[in-house]
Amino acid sequence: MFRIKVNTQLLPMKMCFFLLFATFGPTIGFLPTIARQLGYSITTYGVTMMFMSVVSTILVPLSGVIVDKFRIKKTLFLVVIFGTGVVSICFLFVPKAPVDAAMTELKCDAETTTMTVFNENNNNNNNFQTTSNVTYYTVANHTSGDELITCKLKCQYTELCGAGYAIINNPNNQSDLSDLWTRTINENQNKYDQIDLTLKPKDVEQTEQIANSYVFQVMSVQINGTQILSPTCRCHLKTFCHIANCSNDKIMEVATVTTYRGNVLNLYQFWIFFGLVATYWACITISSTLINPICLDALGDRSAEDFGKQKCWGSIGWGGFSIFIGWLVDVFSFNKKDKDYSPVFYSSILITALNFAVVNRIKVVETNKSEGRWKNICGLFTKHYMISFCIWSIFNTLFHTIVTHFLFWYMEDLVSANDDHSQRAWLKTLQGLAQGIQCFGGEIPFFFWSGWIIRKMGYGNCMALVLAAMAVRMYLYTVIWNPAWIIAIELLNGVSYALGYSVKMSYAKMLSPPDTLNTVIGFIGFFDCVGESIGSLLGGYLFDTYGGVWSFRFFSYMSVAMCFLSIVTNYFGLTRESITSKDIAESTNTDLKITNNNTDKKM
């Protein structure tokens, strides 16, 4: 029989990793699509996350300094975990941005009447079948038989034909829309500045698409109870309207703007969303920063080899709950226009309560006071190997940020391009599976074996391998057409993220002078935040301007360049593989000298 040995002292630590990242996984993973559904563009989201990185830039080193100075590591950890649960409750009540209907042009001439919808949604053109230079949309595909479609418009007040136009009250000319329109304006100009129209298009035809415009043939018009069949205008009519309602879902989809294009800084809805994201990001930043040194202190001298084995439980929580919550979102959203993300936040509240109880059982090793701490840290960050390590950390985080913030957005664009209703219905489950494969197929094996890999390859070679894997990963995103293939690509997350994270933590532990681990990890987190800021801002701009394919390839080529530089750096010995006895002696002598000086002062 097999005997499984479990270190009961580290069991609460494993549970804490599991529960903490089970909370983070669904929320962080689905946050881009939540922002999209609330009505914000990818540029707005990218800028928002750039400011979140600024928050992290301040809080990461600050939290490390605070816990080293005041020795309140456990207290601060409990406070931010509690804050995560409170913010999750508030997320349930975030309002949407006010999105207006698309601008619609009603145009009538001597031959026909048309309705043109100008749509800013780039993905809506996938609702039509394109042949040569003309795109056709057939109502029969979405209605039964010859059923007509009724649309209700709100139109602006419009003058016709200029001065001198004589209104001819000719009831026999039933097809002349301009006469009826002019009479209606004259009769109601003191009461109304808008006119309600009812349109009944039978065949809907879109001419060659220019600036996302869709032209529909109008079969009849009804104004204030008066109906005109096959309307024409002997005096040119042109006005702008909004579609208030339409019996055909496809036309409503074309006529609906899903992204707010105004200045979001003027929206109170945006500031509510921004404030909650900032608070949540502050909580997860501090908790993620503190749990690493807590774990490294608990492991002691075996931190390089065993840290990944503890961290892999975070991957189990992240991946497992991402799959489960993604499936729940799709189930709760069945037959709904928008996705229902409430399972994300309800689960976060429950898991946070459990984690709060678990953290109380963890024995936290508080930092001993050291008078020479700041001098040792300043000396460390002037070393060439520490400078090259910080640069590597910036770019490694930058590339990981691109995947974290924009991969799900890219997957939704692929689904829209394929116009696959089954994929759209279970998209959150697919995205959850992608995160699950990231963790179970990629992170967990590499977290578990990271210590062995680092010993065999060395820190420098591992850093280069991480960047190479990220380059391959992002390039593969651009050569697929079915988002389901992303599940296989995410196996590379083990090398590109898990191995890199283990290298970062164990390398920091190796380089840290005595009693400075929290502060050193905090300052390394500062450089991570710099990379995250650049990635969020640059990624949001590039994805919005050039699209996902070009952007992922750009960052893939950039990762190749940084991999080459990492190899060169390692070749010339600018990385450190171990701390020699001479380094330890110098550090010890510095501490003894400072201690003796203080003793002399007291005497």
Buried (B, 14 or more C-beta within 10 A) or exposed (E): EEEEEEEEEBBBBBBBBBBBBBBBBBBBBBBBBBBBBBBBBBBBBBBBBBBBBBBBBEBBBBBBBBBBEEBBBBEBBBEBBBBBBEBBEBBEEBEEBEBEBBBBBBBBBEEBBBBBBBBBBEBBBBBBEEEEEEBEBEBEEBBEEEEBBBBBBBBEEBEBBEEEEEEEEEEEBBBBBBBBBBBBBEEBEEEEEBBBBBBBBBEBBBBEBEEBBBBBEBBBBBBEEEEBEEBBBBBEBEBBBBBEEBBBEBBBBBBBBBBBEEEBEEBEBBEBBBEBBBBBBBBBBBBBBBBBBBBBBBBEEEBBBBBBBBBBBBBBBBBBBBBBBBBBBBEBBEEEEEBBBBBBBBBBBBBBEBBBEBBEEBEBBBBEEBEBBEBBBEBBBEBEBBEBBBBBBBBBBBBBBBBBBBBBBBBBBBBBEBEBEEBBBBBBBBBBBBBBBBBBBBBBBBBBBBBEBBEEBBBBBBBBBBBBBBBBBBBBBBEEEEBEBBBEBBBBBBBBBBBBBBBBBBBBBBBBBBBBBBBBBBBBBBBBBBBBBBBBBBBBBBBBEEBBBEBBBBBBEBBBEBBEBBBEBBEEEBBBBEEEEEBEEBBEEBBEEBEEEEEEEEE
